[in-house]
Amino acid sequence: MHGSTGSRPLLAAGRTDPGLPVCVTVTHVDGLVLARSAFHHSLNYRSVVVHGTARQVTDEEECRTALDAMIDAVAPGRSGDVRPANAKELAATAVIRVDLDEVSAKLRTGPSNDDAEDLGLPHWAGVVPVGTVYGTPVPAADLDPGIAVPAYLTAL
């Protein structure tokens, strides 16, 4: 994870020995589950909860590697196609790693779970999928027109 070096939690992760106890939660919504009754509405999702110890990464090469990995997770190949962070930018960015103490993952999939007596009701039930869709890349207004959209972006 990364953020501003002015962030209190990130600062605490760097000052605390043997690290800062943290809980990190990530949830990805895959669909709206609509039932015949409001009570049975739900979400299809994937989620993870991590409990661990956060420690600030102080090795410059390890910071660069972590930041490149984050950029490449968004657009594979992008880290090799941009100017690397300079000393000022690295000084302004804190990178922390979390040693995993406990991890819990949950997911919900499938249709609504209507009560048997509600199945004959005249209300729509089903799943509305939720997803992320990449659009057509829009070049910066000041981009040299001779610079083409990289293949790793058109592949998205």
Helices and strands as residue ranges (DSSP letters): E 2-4, H 8-15, E 20-34, G 38-40, E 42-56, H 60-74, G 78-81, H 87-92, E 93-108, G 116-118, E 126-129, H 151-154
